[in-house]
Amino acid sequence: MRYSKLLIPTTREVPSDAEIPSHRLLVRAGYIRKVASGTYTYLVLGLRSLRKIMQIVREEMDAAGAQEILMPVVQPLELWDRTGRSADYGETLATFTDRHGRGNALSPTAEEVCTFLASQELKSYKQLPVNFYQIGTKVRDEFRPRFGVLRSREFIMKDAYSFHTTPECLDVTYRAMYDAYCRVFERCGIPYVIVEAESGEMGGSGSHQFTVPCENGEDVIVHTADGEYAANLEKAEVDPPLEPFDRGAAEVEEVHTPEVGSIEAVCGFLGTQPVEMIKTLVYKADEKIVICLIRGDHELNVEKLTQAAGGAHIEPADEATVREVTGAGIGFAGPIGMVDKVATMYVDPWVEGMCCGVSGANKTDYHVKNVVPGRDFPTEADNVTVIDIRNAVEGDTRGGKELLFHRGIEVGQVFKLGAKYSKKLDAYVDDESGASVPCIMGCYGIGINRILASAIEVGNDKDGCILPIAIAPFEVEVVALNTDSESVFSKAEQIYNDLQAAGVDVLIDDRQARPGVKFKDADLIGVPLRVVVGERGLAEGNVEIKRRTDDKPAGVPLDQAVERILEIVRELKAGDK
């Protein structure tokens, strides 16, 4: 293709709202343009890269036995109400009422619609297993879109949904998709790690997340140094205290703490430390009230709490509910006397192991000191569960090994869903005995836009993008330095035509622009291989060839140029970068 005929609006200006390299470079290199907060138009370069990513994904999904379909973006809200996920997603689910008064959702994912399809079309175990996938637009009304296309309101996702009669059958497809994901990311040329993950609002019994290690990533990867354990922060397990603490302590003492509700404020007022505080949090698990106890220097892990509560919808109790349950305002809740007022009390092991602590007194403007777990509130009772419900932090261990923390970008995740959606949306089939059984499901997602952004996030320098050849908008760029020179342009055109004939995806820069502008643009957009044809080189019988990652170009005899270019393209495709 000819540069002069394409819309490639490169710019030297850094967008003011861009926080990370991939966002800055996607805009500067002319891949995307912002329409509104969290929504973007993909221009020629951006769409070419996305299509290459989609083709890789499509080939691997087909090879893994999945069948491509296309489901609607506009979905009946009634389906989401039936599964309960309209509440789980909350305001992130973009909804509208049509002219007939029907509620609709703009698809953030498609478990409901695909399960509805299965309920209509799958009747017998003989039709299973089956795996449907699509590549299409998704919408999530993010409260704070950021990081360009990494957290946007509209994005492209490959989502797949498999249906089975037994967990063992699901395991086979789950593994096939897991392996297919590895091939997708390897072919796209991006580094990745696989970690255990929570299923979150998806539900189910197991999940793995594919993450690109990156300092600007929003996800936190937690792992041991030997690599034997890795999980995302929502899933990361931590060891309990090694030894139980001494239970000896003075009697509970009530202290007046006027208008002091936060952990920091209480510590400042009483001269204590967050590690000595028992943080008491009131939550709703579906319609039930639960209390969570974590140490003052720890943060509640809502995903762990969701799993502990059997997949119930979890949300903080409102102020009125907190007052009704505890008898006090926000910031003054405590565990003493609470076990009989709630459905369940979840106690983190690091609270159970405390010698004593400070907590709210269930009385506005009062706290209590010398609170001893097991003495002043039960840690063993029918409705008390001691379980890990907090985020891992620096200094924690798992299996006795220190946990390390790194950031990353999630690019894919696979889930074992079980029968959660099938039961609620009537996706049943007759098994071999003739009994009607709910389909057991898996689901599998890949962020198409995220692959492109991740590749740039880990592949860039001061001059621009450094993209893997498999997903770069073009494999080779031929730069004609002086288009007014017939010899220069004819030789550049000949190389361009020969490469096209050989099946190379090639761009020729035929603009009437200064050499420096062409070089800067070539580096900025990140084409893996640049070929320069100029009068000086031709006078010596050479053209210059430069990989995007090379410090300097290399001269190659004109009559050997195409052969050498094809050789380098093969090397790049083989991973010799």
C-alpha positions in Angstrom: 0.0 0.0 0.0 1.1 3.6 -0.6 1.7 5.9 2.3 0.5 8.9 0.3 -3.0 7.3 -0.1 -3.5 6.3 3.5 -4.7 8.3 6.6 -1.7 7.9 8.9 -1.9 11.2 10.9 1.3 10.9 13.0 2.0 13.7 15.5 4.9 14.8 17.6 2.6 16.1 20.3 2.0 14.0 23.4 -1.8 13.8 24.2 -2.4 15.5 27.5 -4.7 12.7 28.9 -2.4 9.8 28.0 -0.9 8.3 31.2 1.1 5.3 29.8 3.3 4.6 26.7 0.8 2.5 24.7 -1.9 5.2 24.9 0.6 8.0 24.0 2.0 6.0 21.1 -1.3 4.7 19.7 -2.4 8.3 19.3 1.0 9.7 18.2 1.5 7.0 15.6 -2.0 7.5 14.1 -3.5 4.2 15.2 -6.4 5.6 17.1 -8.3 8.9 17.7 -10.4 9.7 20.7 -14.1 10.2 20.2 -15.2 10.6 23.8 -14.0 9.4 27.2 -13.2 5.7 26.8 -14.2 5.4 23.1 -11.9 5.5 20.1 -11.9 5.3 16.4 -9.3 2.8 15.0 -7.6 4.3 11.9 -5.9 2.4 9.1 -2.9 1.2 11.1 -4.9 0.3 14.2 -7.5 -1.7 12.3 -4.8 -3.5 10.3 -3.1 -4.7 13.5 -6.4 -5.6 15.1 -7.4 -7.7 12.1 -4.1 -9.6 12.2 -4.7 -10.3 15.9 -8.2 -11.4 15.2 -7.0 -13.8 12.4 -4.5 -15.4 14.7 -7.2 -15.9 17.4 -9.7 -17.2 14.8 -7.3 -19.7 13.4 -6.5 -21.1 16.9 -10.1 -21.2 17.9 -11.0 -23.1 14.8 -8.1 -25.5 15.3 -9.3 -26.1 18.9 -12.7 -27.2 17.6 -14.7 -24.0 18.4 -17.5 -22.9 16.1 -17.7 -19.2 15.1 -21.0 -17.4 15.5 -22.0 -13.8 16.1 -24.3 -12.7 18.9 -26.0 -9.3 19.4 -24.6 -6.4 21.3 -28.2 -5.4 22.3 -29.4 -8.1 24.8 -32.7 -8.4 26.7 -32.1 -7.2 30.2 -34.5 -9.9 31.4 -31.8 -12.6 30.7 -29.4 -10.7 33.0 -32.1 -10.4 35.7 -32.6 -14.2 35.5 -29.0 -14.9 36.2 -28.7 -12.1 38.8 -25.8 -10.5 37.0 -27.7 -7.2 36.3 -27.1 -6.6 40.1 -23.5 -8.0 40.0 -22.5 -5.6 37.2 -24.4 -2.7 38.6 -23.8 0.6 36.9 -21.0 -1.0 34.8 -23.8 -2.7 32.8 -24.9 -0.1 30.2 -28.7 -0.4 29.9 -31.5 1.4 28.1 -35.3 1.1 27.6 -36.5 0.9 24.1 -39.6 2.5 22.6 -41.7 -0.4 23.6 -40.7 -0.1 27.3 -38.4 -3.2 27.2 -35.2 -3.1 29.2 -32.0 -3.9 27.2 -28.3 -4.2 28.0 -25.4 -3.5 25.8 -23.3 -6.6 26.0 -20.2 -6.6 28.2 -20.0 -10.3 27.7 -22.4 -13.0 26.4 -22.9 -15.9 28.8 -26.6 -15.1 29.0 -27.2 -15.0 25.3 -25.1 -18.0 24.5 -26.8 -20.0 27.2 -30.2 -18.9 25.9 -29.1 -20.2 22.5 -28.1 -23.5 24.0 -31.4 -23.8 25.8 -33.2 -23.5 22.4 -30.9 -25.7 20.3 -29.2 -28.3 22.5 -31.5 -31.1 23.5 -29.3 -34.3 23.8 -26.0 -35.3 25.1 -25.2 -36.5 21.6 -24.8 -32.8 20.6 -22.2 -32.2 23.2 -19.5 -31.1 23.7 -19.9 -28.0 21.7 -18.0 -24.7 21.8 -19.2 -21.5 20.3 -17.1 -18.4 19.9 -17.4 -14.9 18.5 -15.2 -11.8 18.0 -17.1 -8.6 18.4 -17.8 -5.4 20.2 -18.4 -5.2 24.0 -19.6 -2.3 26.1 -18.9 -1.6 29.8 -19.9 1.7 31.3 -16.6 2.2 33.2 -16.8 4.8 35.9 -13.3 6.0 35.1 -12.0 4.9 31.6 -8.2 5.2 31.6 -5.0 4.0 30.0 -6.4 4.4 26.5 -7.8 1.2 25.1 -6.7 -0.9 28.1 -9.7 0.3 30.1 -12.2 1.7 27.7 -16.0 1.8 27.5 -16.1 0.0 24.1 -13.7 -2.8 23.1 -13.3 -5.9 21.0 -13.3 -9.3 22.7 -13.1 -12.9 21.6 -15.5 -14.8 23.9 -16.2 -18.5 23.7 -18.7 -20.7 25.6 -18.6 -24.5 25.8 -21.3 -26.9 26.9 -20.8 -30.4 28.4 -22.6 -33.1 30.3 -19.8 -33.9 32.8 -17.0 -32.0 34.6 -14.5 -34.4 33.0 -15.7 -33.4 29.5 -15.3 -29.7 30.5 -11.8 -30.4 31.6 -10.8 -31.6 28.2 -12.2 -28.5 26.4 -10.8 -26.2 29.1 -7.3 -27.7 28.5 -7.7 -27.4 24.8 -8.6 -23.7 25.1 -5.8 -23.1 27.6 -3.3 -24.5 25.1 -4.9 -22.5 22.3 -4.4 -19.3 24.3 -0.8 -20.1 24.8 -0.4 -20.4 21.0 -2.3 -17.2 20.4 -0.1 -15.1 22.6 3.1 -16.8 21.3 2.1 -16.1 17.7 1.2 -12.5 18.6 4.8 -12.2 19.9 3.9 -10.9 23.4 5.4 -12.2 26.7 2.9 -13.7 29.1 2.5 -15.5 32.4 -0.4 -17.7 33.5 -1.7 -17.3 37.0 -4.6 -18.7 39.0 -7.5 -16.3 39.1 -10.8 -15.9 40.8 -13.9 -16.2 38.7 -15.5 -13.1 40.1 -19.0 -12.3 38.9 -18.5 -15.0 36.3 -18.9 -17.7 39.0 -17.6 -21.2 38.7 -15.0 -23.5 40.1 -11.7 -22.5 38.5 -10.0 -20.0 36.4 -6.6 -19.0 34.9 -5.6 -15.6 33.7 -3.1 -14.8 31.0 -1.1 -11.7 31.9 1.5 -9.6 30.2 4.1 -8.5 32.8 4.3 -4.7 32.6 5.0 -2.0 35.2 1.9 0.0 34.0 -0.5 -2.9 34.2 -3.6 -2.6 36.4 -3.4 -6.2 37.6 -1.1 -7.4 40.3 0.6 -10.8 39.9 1.6 -12.5 43.1 4.2 -15.4 42.9 6.9 -17.2 44.6 10.5 -16.8 43.5 10.8 -20.4 42.3 7.7 -19.9 40.0 5.9 -22.9 41.6 3.0 -20.6 42.6 1.4 -17.7 40.7 -1.9 -16.0 41.1 -3.5 -12.6 40.6 -4.1 -10.5 43.6 -7.8 -11.5 43.8 -6.9 -15.2 44.1 -3.5 -15.1 45.9 -3.5 -17.2 49.0 -1.5 -16.4 52.1 -0.2 -18.5 55.0 -1.9 -18.0 58.4 0.3 -16.8 61.3 3.0 -19.3 62.1 2.4 -19.5 65.8 -0.8 -18.5 67.8 -0.3 -15.4 69.8 -0.4 -15.2 73.6 -4.0 -14.7 74.6 -3.3 -13.0 77.9 -4.7 -9.5 78.0 -6.5 -7.1 80.3 -10.3 -6.7 80.3 -12.0 -4.8 77.5 -11.8 -1.1 78.1 -14.2 1.4 76.4 -12.6 4.6 75.2 -14.4 7.8 74.1 -13.2 8.6 70.5 -15.3 11.6 69.4 -15.6 11.9 65.6 -12.7 9.5 65.1 -13.9 6.8 62.6 -11.1 5.8 60.2 -8.2 3.5 61.0 -5.7 6.3 60.7 -7.6 8.6 62.9 -8.2 6.1 65.6 -4.5 5.2 65.6 -3.5 8.8 65.9 -6.0 9.4 68.7 -5.1 6.3 70.7 -1.4 6.0 69.8 -1.8 2.6 68.4 -0.8 1.1 65.0 -3.0 -0.3 62.2 -1.6 -3.8 62.9 -3.3 -3.6 66.4 -6.7 -2.7 64.9 -9.6 -5.1 64.2 -11.4 -3.7 61.2 -15.1 -4.7 61.2 -16.9 -4.4 57.8 -20.6 -4.9 57.3 -21.6 -6.4 53.9 -24.6 -7.8 52.2 -24.3 -11.3 50.6 -27.4 -11.4 48.4 -30.0 -10.5 51.0 -28.1 -11.7 54.1 -26.0 -9.5 56.4 -22.5 -10.6 57.0 -19.6 -9.2 59.0 -15.9 -9.4 57.9 -13.0 -9.0 60.4 -9.6 -8.2 59.0 -6.6 -6.6 60.6 -6.3 -2.8 60.4 -3.3 -2.8 58.0 -5.0 -5.2 55.6 -7.6 -4.8 52.8 -10.7 -6.9 52.3 -10.5 -9.1 49.1 -14.1 -9.0 47.8 -13.4 -11.9 45.4 -12.3 -14.1 48.2 -15.3 -13.1 50.2 -17.6 -13.9 47.2 -16.2 -17.4 47.0 -16.5 -17.8 50.8 -20.1 -16.8 50.5 -20.8 -19.4 47.8 -20.8 -17.0 44.9 -23.4 -14.6 46.5 -23.6 -11.1 45.2 -21.4 -9.0 47.6 -21.8 -5.3 48.3 -21.1 -3.0 51.3 -24.1 -2.5 53.5 -25.5 1.0 53.4 -25.3 3.4 56.4 -28.8 2.7 57.5 -28.2 -1.1 57.6 -24.9 -0.6 59.5 -26.7 1.5 62.1 -29.5 -1.1 62.4 -27.1 -4.0 62.9 -24.4 -2.4 65.0 -26.3 0.5 66.7 -23.5 2.9 65.7 -22.5 5.1 62.9 -20.0 4.3 60.1 -16.5 3.7 61.6 -17.5 2.5 65.0 -18.5 -1.2 64.3 -16.9 -3.9 66.3 -17.1 -7.7 66.6 -18.3 -7.9 70.2 -21.9 -9.1 70.4 -22.3 -9.2 66.7 -22.3 -13.0 65.9 -26.0 -13.4 66.8 -27.1 -10.4 64.7 -25.7 -11.5 61.3 -25.9 -14.6 59.0 -22.2 -15.2 59.1 -19.1 -13.7 60.6 -16.0 -14.2 58.5 -12.8 -13.9 60.5 -9.5 -13.6 58.7 -6.8 -16.0 60.2 -4.6 -12.9 61.0 -7.4 -11.6 63.2 -8.0 -14.9 64.9 -4.3 -15.0 65.6 -4.1 -11.6 67.3 -3.2 -11.4 71.0 -5.6 -8.5 71.4 -6.7 -5.5 69.5 -8.7 -2.3 69.2 -12.1 -2.2 67.6 -15.2 -0.2 67.3 -17.5 -0.4 70.3 -20.8 -0.6 68.3 -21.5 2.8 69.9 -20.9 6.0 68.0 -17.8 7.9 69.1 -16.5 5.0 71.1 -13.9 2.2 70.6 -12.8 -0.6 72.8 -9.2 -1.7 73.7 -7.9 -5.2 74.7 -10.3 -7.1 72.5 -9.2 -10.8 72.5 -10.4 -13.0 69.6 -12.0 -16.2 71.0 -12.6 -14.5 74.4 -14.6 -11.4 73.6 -16.1 -12.7 70.3 -16.3 -16.3 69.1 -14.0 -17.7 66.5 -15.7 -21.1 66.7 -19.4 -21.2 66.2 -21.9 -22.5 63.6 -22.1 -19.1 61.8 -18.4 -18.1 62.2 -16.0 -19.0 59.4 -12.2 -18.4 59.8 -11.0 -18.0 56.3 -8.5 -16.0 54.2 -10.5 -12.9 53.0 -7.8 -10.3 52.5 -5.4 -9.1 49.9 -1.8 -10.5 50.0 0.8 -7.9 51.0 4.6 -7.6 51.0 6.0 -9.9 53.6 3.3 -12.6 53.2 4.2 -16.1 52.4 2.5 -19.0 50.7 3.6 -22.5 51.6 6.4 -20.9 53.6 7.8 -19.1 50.6 7.9 -15.4 50.3 5.4 -13.8 47.9 6.6 -11.4 45.3 4.5 -8.8 43.5 4.6 -7.5 39.9 2.2 -5.6 37.8 0.7 -6.9 34.5 -2.0 -6.5 31.9 -4.7 -9.1 31.6 -5.1 -10.2 28.0 -7.1 -13.4 28.5 -8.9 -15.6 31.0 -10.5 -19.0 31.0 -13.2 -20.1 33.4 -15.0 -23.3 34.5 -18.5 -22.0 35.0 -20.3 -25.2 36.1 -24.1 -25.1 35.8 -24.7 -21.6 37.2 -26.1 -20.2 33.9 -27.6 -23.4 32.6 -29.9 -23.8 35.6 -31.1 -20.2 35.6 -31.7 -20.1 31.8 -33.0 -23.7 31.4 -30.1 -25.1 29.3 -30.8 -28.8 29.9 -30.1 -31.8 27.8 -31.1 -35.5 28.1 -28.2 -37.6 29.2 -27.5 -41.3 28.2 -30.1 -42.5 30.6 -32.8 -40.1 29.4 -32.6 -37.9 32.5 -32.7 -34.1 32.0 -29.4 -32.6 33.3 -28.1 -29.0 33.2 -25.2 -28.3 30.8 -21.9 -27.8 32.5 -20.2 -24.7 30.9 -16.8 -23.2 30.4 -16.1 -19.7 29.0 -13.0 -18.2 27.5 -12.2 -14.5 26.8 -9.4 -12.7 25.0 -9.1 -8.9 24.8 -8.2 -8.1 21.2 -7.4 -4.4 21.8 -5.5 -5.3 24.9 -3.1 -7.5 22.9 -2.2 -4.6 20.7 -1.8 -2.1 23.6 0.2 -4.7 25.6 2.6 -5.3 22.7 3.3 -1.6 22.5 3.5 -1.2 26.3 6.3 -3.7 26.4 7.7 -2.9 23.0 8.6 0.8 22.6 11.5 3.2 22.9 12.0 7.0 22.7 11.3 6.9 18.9 8.0 5.0 19.0 6.5 1.5 18.7 8.4 -1.7 18.4 5.8 -4.3 17.3 6.1 -8.0 16.7 5.9 -8.7 13.0 2.9 -10.9 13.4 0.7 -8.0 14.5 2.4 -4.9 13.1 0.2 -3.1 10.5 2.9 -3.8 7.9 5.8 -6.2 7.8 8.1 -4.0 5.7 8.3 -0.4 4.8 10.1 0.7 1.7 11.2 4.3 2.0 11.9 6.2 -1.3 14.1 9.2 -0.1 13.6 11.3 -3.2 10.4 10.6 -5.1 11.4 13.2 -7.7 14.3 11.1 -8.8 13.2 8.6 -11.4 16.0 6.1 -10.6 15.2 6.2 -6.8 11.5 5.9 -7.2 11.6 3.2 -9.9 14.0 1.0 -7.8 11.9 1.5 -4.7 8.8 0.6 -6.7 10.5 -2.5 -8.1 11.4 -3.7 -4.6 7.9 -2.9 -3.4 6.3 -4.9 -6.2 8.6 -7.8 -5.8 7.9 -8.0 -2.1 4.1 -7.8 -2.7 4.5 -10.6 -5.3 6.3 -12.7 -2.6 3.4 -12.3 -0.2 5.0 -9.7 2.1 2.7 -7.1 3.7 4.6 -4.0 2.5 4.1 -0.2 2.7 5.9 2.2 0.4 6.5 5.7 1.6 6.1 7.6 -1.6 5.4 11.0 0.0 7.2 14.1 -1.0 8.6 14.7 2.4 12.1 15.2 3.9 14.1 12.0 4.7 14.1 12.9 8.4 10.3 13.0 8.5 10.0 9.7 6.8 12.6 8.1 9.2 10.8 9.5 12.2 7.4 8.3 11.0 8.8 4.8 10.2 10.2 4.5 13.7 7.0 5.9 15.3 4.6 3.5 13.7 6.8 0.6 14.5 7.1 -1.3 11.2 9.6 -4.2 12.0 11.8 -3.8 8.9 12.7 -0.6 7.0 14.3 -0.5 3.5 15.7 2.8 2.3 16.3 3.6 -1.3 18.3 6.8 -1.9 20.5 8.3 -4.6 23.7 7.9 -2.5 23.1 4.3 -1.9 22.1 3.6 -5.5 25.4 5.2 -6.6 27.2 2.5 -4.7 24.8 -0.2 -5.9 23.2 -0.6 -2.4 20.0 -0.1 -0.5 19.9 0.2 3.3 18.0 -2.4 5.4 17.3 -1.8 9.1 15.3 -3.8 11.6 13.3 -1.6 14.0 15.5 -2.7 16.8 18.9 -2.2 15.0 21.1 0.7 16.0 22.3 1.3 12.4 21.2 0.2 8.9 23.2 -2.3 6.9 24.0 -1.8 3.2 22.9 -4.6 0.9 23.6 -4.9 -2.8 20.6 -3.9 -4.8 20.4 -7.2 -6.7 20.3 -9.1 -3.4 18.0 -6.8 -1.5 14.7 -8.6 -2.0 16.2 -12.0 -1.2 17.7 -10.5 2.0 14.5 -8.8 3.0 12.6 -12.1 2.6 15.2 -13.8 4.7 14.9 -11.3 7.5 11.1 -11.5 7.4 11.3 -15.2 7.8 13.7 -14.8 10.8 11.3 -12.3 12.4 8.4 -14.6 11.9 10.4 -17.4 13.5 10.9 -15.3 16.5 14.5 -14.1 15.8 14.0 -10.6 17.0 
